[in-house]
Amino acid sequence: MANLKTVFVTGGTGYIGSHCIIDLLNEGYEVITIDNLTNSRSGALRRVQEITGKSVTFYECDLLDGRAVHAIFAKHKIDYVIHFAAMKAVGESMQFPLIYYKNNVIGTINLIEAMKANSVYQMVFSSSCTVYGDPEHLPITEDHPTGAVTNVYGRTKYLIEEMLKDLSHAEEKWNIIALRYFNPVGAHPSGRLGEDPTKNFTNLMPYIGQVAIGKKPSLTIFGCDYDTPDGTGVRDYIHVMDLASGHVSALSKLDEEHLRFKTYNLGTGQGVSVLQLVKAFEAVTDTKVAYELKPRREGDIVSMFANTTLAKKELGWTAKYSLENMCEDFWRWQTMNPDGYANDEPFPATSLDEILPLSEKTTAASPAKVTAAGPAKAVPAFNSVNSINGVNGVNNH
Protein backbone atom coordinates (compact mmCIF):
# COMPACT_ATOMS: atom_id res chain seq x y z
CA MET A 1 0.00 0.00 0.00
CA ALA A 2 1.39 3.39 -0.99
CA ASN A 3 2.51 5.62 1.86
CA LEU A 4 1.62 8.70 -0.18
CA LYS A 5 4.02 10.83 1.84
CA THR A 6 6.95 12.64 0.25
CA VAL A 7 10.53 12.66 1.53
CA PHE A 8 12.98 15.34 0.39
CA VAL A 9 16.46 13.76 0.35
CA THR A 10 19.57 15.93 0.12
CA GLY A 11 22.69 14.27 -1.30
CA GLY A 12 20.58 11.55 -2.89
CA THR A 13 23.05 10.46 -5.58
CA GLY A 14 25.74 9.77 -2.99
CA TYR A 15 26.61 6.48 -1.36
CA ILE A 16 24.31 6.48 1.66
CA GLY A 17 21.63 8.64 0.08
CA SER A 18 21.09 6.38 -2.94
CA HIS A 19 20.83 3.24 -0.79
CA CYS A 20 18.40 4.97 1.55
CA ILE A 21 16.19 6.01 -1.38
CA ILE A 22 15.81 2.32 -2.28
CA ASP A 23 14.36 1.58 1.15
CA LEU A 24 12.14 4.68 1.06
CA LEU A 25 10.68 3.72 -2.32
CA ASN A 26 10.17 0.12 -1.23
CA GLU A 27 8.29 1.37 1.83
CA GLY A 28 5.92 3.40 -0.34
CA TYR A 29 7.32 6.90 0.10
CA GLU A 30 7.60 9.35 -2.79
CA VAL A 31 11.13 10.76 -3.11
CA ILE A 32 12.39 14.13 -4.32
CA THR A 33 16.15 14.44 -4.16
CA ILE A 34 18.85 16.99 -4.86
CA ASP A 35 22.61 16.75 -5.30
CA ASN A 36 25.23 19.01 -6.84
CA LEU A 37 27.23 15.99 -8.12
CA THR A 38 30.50 17.24 -6.65
CA ASN A 39 31.42 13.79 -5.35
CA SER A 40 28.85 11.51 -6.99
CA ARG A 41 27.23 10.66 -10.30
CA SER A 42 23.54 10.85 -11.07
CA GLY A 43 23.59 7.48 -12.84
CA ALA A 44 23.11 5.95 -9.38
CA LEU A 45 19.49 7.11 -9.46
CA ARG A 46 18.85 5.30 -12.73
CA ARG A 47 19.92 2.09 -11.00
CA VAL A 48 17.77 2.91 -7.98
CA GLN A 49 14.76 3.07 -10.29
CA GLU A 50 15.74 -0.20 -11.98
CA ILE A 51 16.07 -1.99 -8.62
CA THR A 52 12.80 -0.68 -7.17
CA GLY A 53 10.67 -0.23 -10.30
CA LYS A 54 9.67 3.17 -8.93
CA SER A 55 10.44 6.73 -9.99
CA VAL A 56 12.48 9.48 -8.37
CA THR A 57 12.33 13.24 -8.95
CA PHE A 58 15.83 14.71 -9.14
CA TYR A 59 17.13 18.29 -9.19
CA GLU A 60 20.79 19.07 -9.76
CA CYS A 61 20.97 21.68 -7.04
CA ASP A 62 23.45 22.91 -4.43
CA LEU A 63 22.22 23.71 -0.93
CA LEU A 64 24.35 26.85 -1.09
CA ASP A 65 21.92 28.05 -3.77
CA GLY A 66 19.30 28.94 -1.23
CA ARG A 67 16.94 30.52 -3.74
CA ALA A 68 16.74 27.30 -5.76
CA VAL A 69 16.16 25.23 -2.61
CA HIS A 70 13.26 27.51 -1.63
CA ALA A 71 11.80 27.19 -5.11
CA ILE A 72 11.84 23.37 -4.96
CA PHE A 73 10.05 23.41 -1.60
CA ALA A 74 7.51 25.86 -2.97
CA LYS A 75 6.75 23.57 -5.90
CA HIS A 76 6.30 20.28 -4.02
CA LYS A 77 4.29 19.14 -1.01
CA ILE A 78 7.05 17.76 1.21
CA ASP A 79 6.36 15.85 4.43
CA TYR A 80 9.86 14.95 5.67
CA VAL A 81 13.48 15.83 5.00
CA ILE A 82 16.43 13.44 5.24
CA HIS A 83 19.58 15.54 5.16
CA PHE A 84 22.67 13.65 3.93
CA ALA A 85 24.31 16.45 1.95
CA ALA A 86 27.78 17.30 3.23
CA MET A 87 31.45 17.18 2.48
CA LYS A 88 32.67 14.22 4.47
CA ALA A 89 36.40 13.40 4.28
CA VAL A 90 38.23 13.77 7.61
CA GLY A 91 41.67 14.34 6.07
CA GLU A 92 40.38 16.80 3.49
CA SER A 93 38.51 18.75 6.16
CA MET A 94 41.76 19.40 8.00
CA GLN A 95 43.29 20.85 4.82
CA PHE A 96 40.30 22.93 3.70
CA PRO A 97 38.39 23.89 6.86
CA LEU A 98 36.65 26.97 5.47
CA ILE A 99 35.13 25.02 2.59
CA TYR A 100 33.80 22.42 5.03
CA TYR A 101 32.25 25.00 7.37
CA LYS A 102 30.71 26.89 4.49
CA ASN A 103 29.22 23.91 2.69
CA ASN A 104 28.07 21.84 5.64
CA VAL A 105 26.84 24.53 8.01
CA ILE A 106 25.55 27.24 5.68
CA GLY A 107 24.01 24.62 3.38
CA THR A 108 22.06 23.27 6.36
CA ILE A 109 20.90 26.77 7.32
CA ASN A 110 19.58 27.31 3.79
CA LEU A 111 17.74 23.99 4.01
CA ILE A 112 16.21 24.80 7.40
CA GLU A 113 15.03 28.20 6.15
CA ALA A 114 13.33 26.58 3.15
CA MET A 115 11.70 23.99 5.40
CA LYS A 116 10.37 26.59 7.81
CA ALA A 117 9.08 28.83 5.01
CA ASN A 118 7.04 25.90 3.72
CA SER A 119 5.92 24.49 7.10
CA VAL A 120 8.03 21.34 6.93
CA TYR A 121 9.28 20.48 10.42
CA GLN A 122 10.09 16.76 10.31
CA MET A 123 13.75 15.98 9.70
CA VAL A 124 16.24 13.13 9.95
CA PHE A 125 19.77 14.53 10.06
CA SER A 126 22.79 12.54 8.92
CA SER A 127 25.19 13.07 11.79
CA SER A 128 28.33 11.18 12.75
CA CYS A 129 30.06 9.39 15.59
CA THR A 130 32.85 11.96 15.14
CA VAL A 131 30.81 14.35 17.34
CA TYR A 132 31.95 12.26 20.34
CA GLY A 133 35.60 13.11 19.77
CA ASP A 134 38.14 10.84 21.45
CA PRO A 135 35.80 8.61 23.48
CA GLU A 136 35.90 8.65 27.28
CA HIS A 137 34.31 5.20 27.43
CA LEU A 138 33.42 2.36 25.08
CA PRO A 139 31.00 1.36 23.76
CA ILE A 140 29.67 4.88 23.20
CA THR A 141 26.13 5.72 24.33
CA GLU A 142 24.15 8.73 23.10
CA ASP A 143 24.70 10.54 26.42
CA HIS A 144 28.48 10.47 25.92
CA PRO A 145 29.83 14.07 25.93
CA THR A 146 30.08 15.71 22.50
CA GLY A 147 32.03 18.69 21.21
CA ALA A 148 35.67 17.79 21.90
CA VAL A 149 35.95 16.83 18.24
CA THR A 150 39.32 15.98 16.71
CA ASN A 151 38.69 17.08 13.09
CA VAL A 152 36.91 19.79 11.11
CA TYR A 153 34.42 17.44 9.46
CA GLY A 154 33.24 16.28 12.88
CA ARG A 155 33.05 19.85 14.17
CA THR A 156 30.68 20.77 11.35
CA LYS A 157 28.41 17.86 12.34
CA TYR A 158 28.62 18.92 15.99
CA LEU A 159 27.80 22.54 15.14
CA ILE A 160 24.79 21.47 13.08
CA GLU A 161 23.54 19.22 15.89
CA GLU A 162 23.81 22.11 18.35
CA MET A 163 22.02 24.42 15.91
CA LEU A 164 19.18 21.93 15.45
CA LYS A 165 18.96 21.43 19.21
CA ASP A 166 18.68 25.19 19.76
CA LEU A 167 16.12 25.47 16.97
CA SER A 168 13.92 22.72 18.41
CA HIS A 169 14.16 24.31 21.86
CA ALA A 170 13.13 27.73 20.54
CA GLU A 171 10.37 26.52 18.21
CA GLU A 172 8.30 23.58 19.41
CA LYS A 173 7.05 22.61 15.94
CA TRP A 174 10.39 21.03 15.03
CA ASN A 175 10.68 17.26 15.26
CA ILE A 176 14.24 16.16 14.47
CA ILE A 177 16.19 12.94 14.80
CA ALA A 178 19.97 13.05 14.41
CA LEU A 179 21.41 9.66 13.47
CA ARG A 180 25.03 9.32 14.53
CA TYR A 181 26.56 6.94 12.00
CA PHE A 182 29.56 4.85 12.69
CA ASN A 183 31.42 3.53 9.58
CA PRO A 184 29.22 2.64 6.57
CA VAL A 185 30.55 -0.04 4.22
CA GLY A 186 29.19 -2.65 1.82
CA ALA A 187 26.80 -2.24 -1.10
CA HIS A 188 23.34 -3.23 -2.27
CA PRO A 189 23.18 -7.05 -2.45
CA SER A 190 22.27 -6.88 -6.15
CA GLY A 191 25.73 -5.53 -6.96
CA ARG A 192 24.08 -2.70 -8.91
CA LEU A 193 24.57 0.04 -6.33
CA GLY A 194 27.59 0.87 -4.20
CA GLU A 195 30.18 3.42 -3.17
CA ASP A 196 31.68 5.25 -6.14
CA PRO A 197 34.08 7.92 -4.86
CA THR A 198 35.09 10.50 -7.43
CA LYS A 199 37.78 12.22 -5.34
CA ASN A 200 41.15 11.12 -3.95
CA PHE A 201 39.95 11.23 -0.36
CA THR A 202 38.07 7.91 0.00
CA ASN A 203 36.81 5.62 2.71
CA LEU A 204 38.66 2.48 3.75
CA MET A 205 36.72 -0.28 1.99
CA PRO A 206 36.70 1.34 -1.48
CA TYR A 207 40.47 1.77 -1.08
CA ILE A 208 40.82 -1.92 -0.15
CA GLY A 209 38.69 -2.85 -3.17
CA GLN A 210 40.81 -0.75 -5.51
CA VAL A 211 43.94 -2.57 -4.32
CA ALA A 212 42.29 -6.00 -4.56
CA ILE A 213 41.12 -5.36 -8.12
CA GLY A 214 44.55 -4.04 -9.17
CA LYS A 215 43.75 -0.34 -9.63
CA LYS A 216 45.97 0.77 -6.73
CA PRO A 217 49.31 -0.78 -5.73
CA SER A 218 48.74 -0.88 -1.98
CA LEU A 219 46.58 0.30 0.90
CA THR A 220 47.99 2.98 3.16
CA ILE A 221 47.18 2.38 6.83
CA PHE A 222 47.66 5.44 9.00
CA GLY A 223 48.76 4.54 12.51
CA CYS A 224 50.14 1.17 13.58
CA ASP A 225 51.12 1.93 17.19
CA TYR A 226 47.70 2.51 18.76
CA ASP A 227 46.72 0.72 21.96
CA THR A 228 44.63 -1.88 20.09
CA PRO A 229 45.09 -5.64 19.53
CA ASP A 230 47.17 -5.13 16.37
CA GLY A 231 48.15 -1.46 16.65
CA THR A 232 45.74 -0.21 13.98
CA GLY A 233 42.65 1.91 14.58
CA VAL A 234 39.39 0.24 15.63
CA ARG A 235 36.02 1.25 14.18
CA ASP A 236 32.41 0.07 14.11
CA TYR A 237 31.64 -0.92 10.50
CA ILE A 238 27.97 -1.02 9.52
CA HIS A 239 26.42 -2.29 6.28
CA VAL A 240 24.97 0.56 4.23
CA MET A 241 21.64 -1.26 3.90
CA ASP A 242 21.36 -1.48 7.69
CA LEU A 243 22.05 2.24 7.76
CA ALA A 244 19.34 2.83 5.15
CA SER A 245 16.74 0.90 7.15
CA GLY A 246 17.62 3.02 10.18
CA HIS A 247 16.35 6.11 8.37
CA VAL A 248 13.03 4.48 7.54
CA SER A 249 12.70 3.51 11.21
CA ALA A 250 13.49 7.11 12.18
CA LEU A 251 10.71 8.45 9.94
CA SER A 252 8.26 6.07 11.61
CA LYS A 253 9.42 7.35 15.01
CA LEU A 254 8.79 10.95 13.95
CA ASP A 255 5.23 9.95 13.07
CA GLU A 256 4.72 8.26 16.43
CA GLU A 257 6.15 10.88 18.77
CA HIS A 258 7.00 14.58 18.88
CA LEU A 259 10.61 14.38 20.06
CA ARG A 260 11.71 17.99 19.39
CA PHE A 261 15.34 16.74 19.06
CA LYS A 262 16.69 13.23 19.69
CA THR A 263 19.91 11.42 18.82
CA TYR A 264 20.47 7.74 18.07
CA ASN A 265 23.62 5.73 17.31
CA LEU A 266 23.59 3.52 14.22
CA GLY A 267 26.30 0.87 14.33
CA THR A 268 26.79 -2.82 15.06
CA GLY A 269 28.34 -2.41 18.50
CA GLN A 270 31.41 -4.39 17.40
CA GLY A 271 34.88 -2.91 17.12
CA VAL A 272 36.97 -4.06 14.15
CA SER A 273 40.55 -2.97 13.47
CA VAL A 274 41.81 -1.89 10.07
CA LEU A 275 43.94 -5.03 9.77
CA GLN A 276 41.02 -7.22 10.88
CA LEU A 277 38.91 -5.70 8.13
CA VAL A 278 41.67 -6.31 5.57
CA LYS A 279 42.01 -9.95 6.65
CA ALA A 280 38.23 -10.50 6.59
CA PHE A 281 38.08 -8.98 3.10
CA GLU A 282 40.89 -11.23 1.86
CA ALA A 283 39.23 -14.34 3.30
CA VAL A 284 35.80 -13.58 1.83
CA THR A 285 37.02 -12.50 -1.61
CA ASP A 286 40.02 -14.82 -1.98
CA THR A 287 42.26 -11.87 -2.84
CA LYS A 288 45.44 -10.36 -1.40
CA VAL A 289 45.52 -6.73 -0.29
CA ALA A 290 49.00 -5.27 -0.10
CA TYR A 291 49.36 -2.54 2.50
CA GLU A 292 51.94 -0.19 3.94
CA LEU A 293 51.96 1.28 7.43
CA LYS A 294 52.36 5.04 7.84
CA PRO A 295 52.42 7.38 10.86
CA ARG A 296 49.18 8.46 12.50
CA ARG A 297 47.04 10.96 10.60
CA GLU A 298 46.00 14.25 12.15
CA GLY A 299 42.38 14.15 13.31
CA ASP A 300 42.11 10.37 13.71
CA ILE A 301 41.38 8.62 17.01
CA VAL A 302 42.29 5.21 18.42
CA SER A 303 39.03 3.34 18.85
CA MET A 304 35.32 3.97 18.34
CA PHE A 305 32.32 1.64 18.49
CA ALA A 306 28.69 2.05 19.42
CA ASN A 307 26.23 1.07 22.05
CA THR A 308 23.03 0.73 19.98
CA THR A 309 20.61 -0.22 22.77
CA LEU A 310 18.60 3.00 22.43
CA ALA A 311 17.98 2.53 18.69
CA LYS A 312 16.85 -1.03 19.31
CA LYS A 313 14.52 0.00 22.12
CA GLU A 314 13.00 3.15 20.64
CA LEU A 315 13.32 2.72 16.88
CA GLY A 316 12.93 -1.05 16.78
CA TRP A 317 16.11 -1.15 14.71
CA THR A 318 19.15 -3.42 14.84
CA ALA A 319 21.95 -4.09 12.38
CA LYS A 320 21.43 -7.43 10.60
CA TYR A 321 24.38 -7.76 8.22
CA SER A 322 27.69 -9.35 9.31
CA LEU A 323 31.21 -8.17 8.51
CA GLU A 324 31.42 -10.99 5.97
CA ASN A 325 28.20 -9.73 4.32
CA MET A 326 29.72 -6.26 4.09
CA CYS A 327 32.82 -7.60 2.35
CA GLU A 328 30.85 -9.93 0.03
CA ASP A 329 28.41 -7.24 -1.08
CA PHE A 330 31.11 -4.64 -1.60
CA TRP A 331 33.24 -7.07 -3.65
CA ARG A 332 30.24 -8.00 -5.79
CA TRP A 333 29.70 -4.28 -6.49
CA GLN A 334 33.40 -3.69 -7.14
CA THR A 335 33.85 -6.60 -9.57
CA MET A 336 30.60 -5.96 -11.43
CA ASN A 337 31.34 -2.22 -11.67
CA PRO A 338 35.10 -1.63 -11.75
CA ASP A 339 34.52 1.91 -13.00
CA GLY A 340 31.56 2.61 -10.75
CA TYR A 341 28.95 4.74 -12.51
CA ALA A 342 31.50 6.44 -14.78
CA ASN A 343 30.03 4.95 -17.95
CA ASP A 344 26.36 5.30 -16.96
CA GLU A 345 24.05 7.72 -18.69
CA PRO A 346 23.30 10.69 -16.42
CA PHE A 347 19.93 10.56 -14.73
CA PRO A 348 17.53 13.15 -16.18
CA ALA A 349 17.26 16.11 -13.82
CA THR A 350 14.13 18.21 -13.52
CA SER A 351 15.02 21.66 -14.79
CA LEU A 352 15.36 24.39 -12.21
CA ASP A 353 14.52 26.85 -14.99
CA GLU A 354 10.95 25.57 -14.88
CA ILE A 355 10.52 26.73 -11.29
CA LEU A 356 13.07 29.52 -11.04
CA PRO A 357 13.11 32.23 -13.74
CA LEU A 358 16.57 33.21 -14.96
CA SER A 359 16.30 36.72 -13.53
CA GLU A 360 15.73 35.28 -10.07
CA LYS A 361 18.62 32.82 -10.36
CA THR A 362 21.14 35.44 -11.31
CA THR A 363 20.05 38.42 -9.18
CA ALA A 364 21.23 37.35 -5.76
CA ALA A 365 20.18 40.46 -3.84
CA SER A 366 16.57 40.70 -4.98
CA PRO A 367 13.58 38.98 -3.34
CA ALA A 368 12.21 36.06 -5.33
CA LYS A 369 8.66 34.83 -5.72
CA VAL A 370 7.80 31.53 -7.28
CA THR A 371 4.36 30.31 -8.22
CA ALA A 372 4.01 26.54 -7.97
CA ALA A 373 1.36 24.34 -9.50
CA GLY A 374 -1.66 24.38 -7.21
CA PRO A 375 -1.77 26.80 -4.27
CA ALA A 376 0.72 29.61 -4.77
CA LYS A 377 3.60 29.95 -2.32
CA ALA A 378 5.94 32.91 -2.09
CA VAL A 379 9.66 32.30 -1.82
CA PRO A 380 10.99 34.77 0.76
CA ALA A 381 13.98 36.97 0.25
CA PHE A 382 17.28 35.76 1.71
CA ASN A 383 20.97 35.85 1.00
CA SER A 384 22.15 33.28 -1.51
CA VAL A 385 25.61 31.93 -0.73
CA ASN A 386 27.68 30.63 -3.61
CA SER A 387 30.39 28.00 -3.44
CA ILE A 388 34.07 28.86 -3.11
CA ASN A 389 37.19 27.60 -4.85
CA GLY A 390 35.03 25.58 -7.19
CA VAL A 391 34.16 23.12 -4.43
CA ASN A 392 30.52 22.75 -3.42
CA GLY A 393 30.32 19.41 -1.67
CA VAL A 394 26.58 19.03 -1.23
CA ASN A 395 26.66 15.29 -1.39
CA ASN A 396 26.42 12.12 0.58
CA HIS A 397 27.42 12.07 4.24
C-alpha positions in Angstrom: 0.0 0.0 0.0 1.4 3.4 -1.0 2.5 5.6 1.9 1.6 8.7 -0.2 4.0 10.8 1.8 7.0 12.6 0.2 10.5 12.7 1.5 13.0 15.3 0.4 16.5 13.8 0.3 19.6 15.9 0.1 22.7 14.3 -1.3 20.6 11.6 -2.9 23.0 10.5 -5.6 25.7 9.8 -3.0 26.6 6.5 -1.4 24.3 6.5 1.7 21.6 8.6 0.1 21.1 6.4 -2.9 20.8 3.2 -0.8 18.4 5.0 1.5 16.2 6.0 -1.4 15.8 2.3 -2.3 14.4 1.6 1.2 12.1 4.7 1.1 10.7 3.7 -2.3 10.2 0.1 -1.2 8.3 1.4 1.8 5.9 3.4 -0.3 7.3 6.9 0.1 7.6 9.4 -2.8 11.1 10.8 -3.1 12.4 14.1 -4.3 16.2 14.4 -4.2 18.9 17.0 -4.9 22.6 16.8 -5.3 25.2 19.0 -6.8 27.2 16.0 -8.1 30.5 17.2 -6.7 31.4 13.8 -5.4 28.9 11.5 -7.0 27.2 10.7 -10.3 23.5 10.8 -11.1 23.6 7.5 -12.8 23.1 5.9 -9.4 19.5 7.1 -9.5 18.8 5.3 -12.7 19.9 2.1 -11.0 17.8 2.9 -8.0 14.8 3.1 -10.3 15.7 -0.2 -12.0 16.1 -2.0 -8.6 12.8 -0.7 -7.2 10.7 -0.2 -10.3 9.7 3.2 -8.9 10.4 6.7 -10.0 12.5 9.5 -8.4 12.3 13.2 -8.9 15.8 14.7 -9.1 17.1 18.3 -9.2 20.8 19.1 -9.8 21.0 21.7 -7.0 23.4 22.9 -4.4 22.2 23.7 -0.9 24.3 26.9 -1.1 21.9 28.0 -3.8 19.3 28.9 -1.2 16.9 30.5 -3.7 16.7 27.3 -5.8 16.2 25.2 -2.6 13.3 27.5 -1.6 11.8 27.2 -5.1 11.8 23.4 -5.0 10.1 23.4 -1.6 7.5 25.9 -3.0 6.8 23.6 -5.9 6.3 20.3 -4.0 4.3 19.1 -1.0 7.0 17.8 1.2 6.4 15.8 4.4 9.9 14.9 5.7 13.5 15.8 5.0 16.4 13.4 5.2 19.6 15.5 5.2 22.7 13.7 3.9 24.3 16.5 2.0 27.8 17.3 3.2 31.4 17.2 2.5 32.7 14.2 4.5 36.4 13.4 4.3 38.2 13.8 7.6 41.7 14.3 6.1 40.4 16.8 3.5 38.5 18.7 6.2 41.8 19.4 8.0 43.3 20.8 4.8 40.3 22.9 3.7 38.4 23.9 6.9 36.7 27.0 5.5 35.1 25.0 2.6 33.8 22.4 5.0 32.2 25.0 7.4 30.7 26.9 4.5 29.2 23.9 2.7 28.1 21.8 5.6 26.8 24.5 8.0 25.5 27.2 5.7 24.0 24.6 3.4 22.1 23.3 6.4 20.9 26.8 7.3 19.6 27.3 3.8 17.7 24.0 4.0 16.2 24.8 7.4 15.0 28.2 6.2 13.3 26.6 3.2 11.7 24.0 5.4 10.4 26.6 7.8 9.1 28.8 5.0 7.0 25.9 3.7 5.9 24.5 7.1 8.0 21.3 6.9 9.3 20.5 10.4 10.1 16.8 10.3 13.8 16.0 9.7 16.2 13.1 10.0 19.8 14.5 10.1 22.8 12.5 8.9 25.2 13.1 11.8 28.3 11.2 12.7 30.1 9.4 15.6 32.8 12.0 15.1 30.8 14.3 17.3 32.0 12.3 20.3 35.6 13.1 19.8 38.1 10.8 21.4 35.8 8.6 23.5 35.9 8.7 27.3 34.3 5.2 27.4 33.4 2.4 25.1 31.0 1.4 23.8 29.7 4.9 23.2 26.1 5.7 24.3 24.1 8.7 23.1 24.7 10.5 26.4 28.5 10.5 25.9 29.8 14.1 25.9 30.1 15.7 22.5 32.0 18.7 21.2 35.7 17.8 21.9 36.0 16.8 18.2 39.3 16.0 16.7 38.7 17.1 13.1 36.9 19.8 11.1 34.4 17.4 9.5 33.2 16.3 12.9 33.0 19.8 14.2 30.7 20.8 11.3 28.4 17.9 12.3 28.6 18.9 16.0 27.8 22.5 15.1 24.8 21.5 13.1 23.5 19.2 15.9 23.8 22.1 18.4 22.0 24.4 15.9 19.2 21.9 15.5 19.0 21.4 19.2 18.7 25.2 19.8 16.1 25.5 17.0 13.9 22.7 18.4 14.2 24.3 21.9 13.1 27.7 20.5 10.4 26.5 18.2 8.3 23.6 19.4 7.1 22.6 15.9 10.4 21.0 15.0 10.7 17.3 15.3 14.2 16.2 14.5 16.2 12.9 14.8 20.0 13.0 14.4 21.4 9.7 13.5 25.0 9.3 14.5 26.6 6.9 12.0 29.6 4.8 12.7 31.4 3.5 9.6 29.2 2.6 6.6 30.6 0.0 4.2 29.2 -2.7 1.8 26.8 -2.2 -1.1 23.3 -3.2 -2.3 23.2 -7.1 -2.4 22.3 -6.9 -6.1 25.7 -5.5 -7.0 24.1 -2.7 -8.9 24.6 0.0 -6.3 27.6 0.9 -4.2 30.2 3.4 -3.2 31.7 5.2 -6.1 34.1 7.9 -4.9 35.1 10.5 -7.4 37.8 12.2 -5.3 41.2 11.1 -4.0 39.9 11.2 -0.4 38.1 7.9 0.0 36.8 5.6 2.7 38.7 2.5 3.7 36.7 -0.3 2.0 36.7 1.3 -1.5 40.5 1.8 -1.1 40.8 -1.9 -0.1 38.7 -2.8 -3.2 40.8 -0.8 -5.5 43.9 -2.6 -4.3 42.3 -6.0 -4.6 41.1 -5.4 -8.1 44.5 -4.0 -9.2 43.7 -0.3 -9.6 46.0 0.8 -6.7 49.3 -0.8 -5.7 48.7 -0.9 -2.0 46.6 0.3 0.9 48.0 3.0 3.2 47.2 2.4 6.8 47.7 5.4 9.0 48.8 4.5 12.5 50.1 1.2 13.6 51.1 1.9 17.2 47.7 2.5 18.8 46.7 0.7 22.0 44.6 -1.9 20.1 45.1 -5.6 19.5 47.2 -5.1 16.4 48.1 -1.5 16.7 45.7 -0.2 14.0 42.7 1.9 14.6 39.4 0.2 15.6 36.0 1.3 14.2 32.4 0.1 14.1 31.6 -0.9 10.5 28.0 -1.0 9.5 26.4 -2.3 6.3 25.0 0.6 4.2 21.6 -1.3 3.9 21.4 -1.5 7.7 22.0 2.2 7.8 19.3 2.8 5.1 16.7 0.9 7.1 17.6 3.0 10.2 16.4 6.1 8.4 13.0 4.5 7.5 12.7 3.5 11.2 13.5 7.1 12.2 10.7 8.5 9.9 8.3 6.1 11.6 9.4 7.3 15.0 8.8 11.0 13.9 5.2 9.9 13.1 4.7 8.3 16.4 6.1 10.9 18.8 7.0 14.6 18.9 10.6 14.4 20.1 11.7 18.0 19.4 15.3 16.7 19.1 16.7 13.2 19.7 19.9 11.4 18.8 20.5 7.7 18.1 23.6 5.7 17.3 23.6 3.5 14.2 26.3 0.9 14.3 26.8 -2.8 15.1 28.3 -2.4 18.5 31.4 -4.4 17.4 34.9 -2.9 17.1 37.0 -4.1 14.1 40.6 -3.0 13.5 41.8 -1.9 10.1 43.9 -5.0 9.8 41.0 -7.2 10.9 38.9 -5.7 8.1 41.7 -6.3 5.6 42.0 -10.0 6.7 38.2 -10.5 6.6 38.1 -9.0 3.1 40.9 -11.2 1.9 39.2 -14.3 3.3 35.8 -13.6 1.8 37.0 -12.5 -1.6 40.0 -14.8 -2.0 42.3 -11.9 -2.8 45.4 -10.4 -1.4 45.5 -6.7 -0.3 49.0 -5.3 -0.1 49.4 -2.5 2.5 51.9 -0.2 3.9 52.0 1.3 7.4 52.4 5.0 7.8 52.4 7.4 10.9 49.2 8.5 12.5 47.0 11.0 10.6 46.0 14.2 12.1 42.4 14.2 13.3 42.1 10.4 13.7 41.4 8.6 17.0 42.3 5.2 18.4 39.0 3.3 18.9 35.3 4.0 18.3 32.3 1.6 18.5 28.7 2.1 19.4 26.2 1.1 22.1 23.0 0.7 20.0 20.6 -0.2 22.8 18.6 3.0 22.4 18.0 2.5 18.7 16.9 -1.0 19.3 14.5 0.0 22.1 13.0 3.1 20.6 13.3 2.7 16.9 12.9 -1.0 16.8 16.1 -1.2 14.7 19.1 -3.4 14.8 22.0 -4.1 12.4 21.4 -7.4 10.6 24.4 -7.8 8.2 27.7 -9.4 9.3 31.2 -8.2 8.5 31.4 -11.0 6.0 28.2 -9.7 4.3 29.7 -6.3 4.1 32.8 -7.6 2.3 30.8 -9.9 0.0 28.4 -7.2 -1.1 31.1 -4.6 -1.6 33.2 -7.1 -3.6 30.2 -8.0 -5.8 29.7 -4.3 -6.5 33.4 -3.7 -7.1 33.9 -6.6 -9.6 30.6 -6.0 -11.4 31.3 -2.2 -11.7 35.1 -1.6 -11.8 34.5 1.9 -13.0 31.6 2.6 -10.8 29.0 4.7 -12.5 31.5 6.4 -14.8 30.0 4.9 -18.0 26.4 5.3 -17.0 24.1 7.7 -18.7 23.3 10.7 -16.4 19.9 10.6 -14.7 17.5 13.2 -16.2 17.3 16.1 -13.8 14.1 18.2 -13.5 15.0 21.7 -14.8 15.4 24.4 -12.2 14.5 26.8 -15.0 10.9 25.6 -14.9 10.5 26.7 -11.3 13.1 29.5 -11.0 13.1 32.2 -13.7 16.6 33.2 -15.0 16.3 36.7 -13.5 15.7 35.3 -10.1 18.6 32.8 -10.4 21.1 35.4 -11.3 20.0 38.4 -9.2 21.2 37.4 -5.8 20.2 40.5 -3.8 16.6 40.7 -5.0 13.6 39.0 -3.3 12.2 36.1 -5.3 8.7 34.8 -5.7 7.8 31.5 -7.3 4.4 30.3 -8.2 4.0 26.5 -8.0 1.4 24.3 -9.5 -1.7 24.4 -7.2 -1.8 26.8 -4.3 0.7 29.6 -4.8 3.6 29.9 -2.3 5.9 32.9 -2.1 9.7 32.3 -1.8 11.0 34.8 0.8 14.0 37.0 0.3 17.3 35.8 1.7 21.0 35.8 1.0 22.2 33.3 -1.5 25.6 31.9 -0.7 27.7 30.6 -3.6 30.4 28.0 -3.4 34.1 28.9 -3.1 37.2 27.6 -4.8 35.0 25.6 -7.2 34.2 23.1 -4.4 30.5 22.7 -3.4 30.3 19.4 -1.7 26.6 19.0 -1.2 26.7 15.3 -1.4 26.4 12.1 0.6 27.4 12.1 4.2 
